[in-house]
Amino acid sequence: MNKTRIFKIGILSTILVVSSCKTEKEETAEKELTSGILTEYMDTSVNPGDDFTAYVNGTWVKNTEIPADKSSYGVGYIVHEESEDNVKKIIEESASGDFEKGSDEQKVGDLYKSFMDMEKRNELGVAPLQPEFEKIESIKNYDELATYFAYANKYGINSPLGLFVYQDFKDPTIYTVYTWQAGLGLPDREYYLKEDERSKEIRSKYVAHIETMFDLAGLPNGAQSAEKILDLETKIASKHLEKEKTRDLVGLYNMFPVDTLSNIMPKFNWTNFLSEAGLANQDKLGVLMLDYTKALDKIISSTDLNIWKTYLKWSVLDANASRLSESLDNQNWEFFSKELRGTQEQRPMWRRGVSTVNGTLGEVVGKVYVKRHFSARGQGTYGDPCK
């Protein structure tokens, strides 16, 4: 008997298990070879030379309605939601069980329960962010600001200079640390710079959104803060490299010894930045958007420190809005999902909870799944899945 179990476990993906079993009779029976192309989804009335996508997918597109909680739809979403259905049971079992503190099940269960407990989230409001707001408020000078930028990068908080590790563009046998342009709340630079009516409308609603979020969070001067944040982000956006040019990996490859970085940003405290990032002993750094990075030095030093603090408090609030009170979560969805992407409904809360757990503890969820379903000998704990 042939048993095949295919499973995918990842931090940014969820778990999808597909099991297929064949009888001995099916194993030996001759089968006619057939194409894997699903012709019923094609629209053969379209000339493939004119529109190949419509030719291949036309009938599926015509007959498929985009769900109200999505702005786009396709096989990727279908597989993703099937995987969420599969992993939901694992997470709910962990959330309802009594597991030893520090165990994988306890971590998974407690995170899911805390996300789903909207009553407690409403009670807490933005209290969980107070230590972050205080940390930002304590920044005394631009050297400490550089330190905070690196700290923010580690915790998914928006700041104007990103850091990431990737294969070296010229030597794929090694990994390299790169900087990347960042710092925008809207999707990309064009949202700040285009002068058509829709772009102006989005900017106006973005300012209103920030003001509302500040008010809901109990942060002062929402209207003034929103205008200052938009102004700063617009300055940053004006120096961003156009997105089509970010695909030129040869042009982006600018490798510098760390001790020469002050030639690029002479006022920026690279020592603080790299030390906080855990890169104190780094010997070189890939500066991908060189012109942007040079221009950023002046933007940082010419912007009042209090404006940076306001901007960073917004970055913290924005990064965590979907995990805070219901009013903050809904306002965050209203602007970024409904206004910008046209989504008509929020995803069910349990799906958002599963996504949060998978996104935060993906590897831990994977360990719980394997423990629950596969023994050391490869036999599932629930026995033979083919019976």
GIVEN-V390794 format. One record per pair of residues at least 12 apart in sequence whose C-alpha atoms are under 7 Angstrom apart, sorted by sequence separation. I is the first residue (numbers start at 1). J is the second residue. D is the distance in Angstrom with one decimal. If there is no record, write none. Layout:
BEGIN
I	J	D
I	J	D
END
This chain:
BEGIN
6	18	5.5
43	55	4.8
94	106	6.5
165	177	4.5
211	223	5.1
5	18	6.1
6	19	6.6
42	55	5.7
43	56	6.3
164	177	5.8
165	178	6.2
5	19	4.9
42	56	4.5
43	57	6.7
94	108	6.3
95	109	3.5
163	177	6.9
164	178	5.5
4	19	5.8
41	56	6.9
42	57	5.0
43	58	4.8
94	109	4.5
95	110	6.1
163	178	5.7
164	179	6.6
211	226	5.5
4	20	5.8
41	57	5.6
42	58	5.5
43	59	5.3
163	179	4.6
210	226	5.4
3	20	6.5
4	21	6.7
41	58	6.6
42	59	5.3
91	108	6.4
92	109	6.9
95	112	6.6
162	179	5.4
163	180	6.2
3	21	5.2
41	59	4.8
91	109	6.0
95	113	6.1
161	179	6.6
162	180	4.8
2	21	6.1
41	60	4.7
161	180	6.0
162	181	6.2
207	226	5.2
2	22	6.0
161	181	5.5
162	182	5.9
207	227	6.4
1	22	6.6
160	181	6.4
161	182	5.4
1	23	6.2
160	182	4.6
161	183	6.9
1	24	6.1
159	182	6.3
160	183	3.8
207	230	6.9
159	183	4.5
258	282	7.0
158	183	5.5
258	283	5.5
257	283	5.8
258	284	4.9
257	284	4.2
258	285	6.2
256	284	5.4
257	285	6.4
255	284	6.8
256	285	5.4
265	294	5.7
268	297	6.3
255	285	5.8
256	286	6.3
264	294	5.4
267	297	6.4
255	286	4.4
254	286	5.5
255	287	6.3
265	297	5.2
253	286	6.7
254	287	5.3
254	288	6.0
253	288	5.7
252	288	4.6
252	289	6.1
192	234	5.7
192	237	6.7
189	237	4.8
241	289	6.8
184	233	5.7
189	238	6.8
183	233	6.9
189	240	6.6
241	292	6.8
240	292	5.8
184	237	6.9
239	292	5.3
239	295	6.7
181	240	6.6
16	82	6.8
16	83	4.2
15	83	5.1
14	83	5.8
14	84	6.4
16	86	6.4
15	86	6.8
15	87	6.0
228	307	6.9
229	311	5.6
225	310	6.6
126	217	6.0
178	285	5.9
179	286	6.3
177	285	5.7
178	286	4.4
179	287	5.2
180	288	6.0
181	289	6.5
177	286	6.1
178	287	5.8
179	288	6.0
180	289	6.5
178	288	6.6
216	328	6.7
213	328	6.6
146	268	6.8
146	269	6.0
150	273	5.3
147	272	5.1
151	276	6.2
143	269	5.5
146	272	6.3
147	273	4.8
150	276	5.8
151	277	6.6
209	335	6.8
146	273	5.3
150	277	5.4
143	272	6.9
147	276	5.9
158	315	5.3
157	315	5.8
157	316	5.7
157	319	6.0
137	309	6.4
136	309	6.0
133	313	6.1
126	324	6.6
125	324	6.1
125	325	5.2
121	324	5.7
122	325	4.4
121	325	5.0
122	326	6.3
118	325	7.0
115	323	6.7
118	326	6.8
116	353	6.5
115	353	6.0
112	353	5.9
112	357	6.2
111	357	6.6
108	357	6.7
108	365	6.7
104	364	6.0
105	368	6.5
104	368	6.5
88	354	6.5
84	351	6.9
71	341	5.8
84	354	6.7
71	342	5.9
71	343	5.0
70	343	5.3
69	343	5.6
68	343	6.3
69	344	5.8
68	344	5.1
69	345	4.4
68	345	5.4
69	346	5.3
69	347	5.3
90	369	6.7
14	358	6.2
12	358	6.8
11	358	6.2
12	359	5.3
11	359	5.6
11	361	6.7
12	362	6.9
11	362	3.9
10	362	5.6
11	363	5.7
10	363	6.1
9	366	5.4
21	386	5.8
END
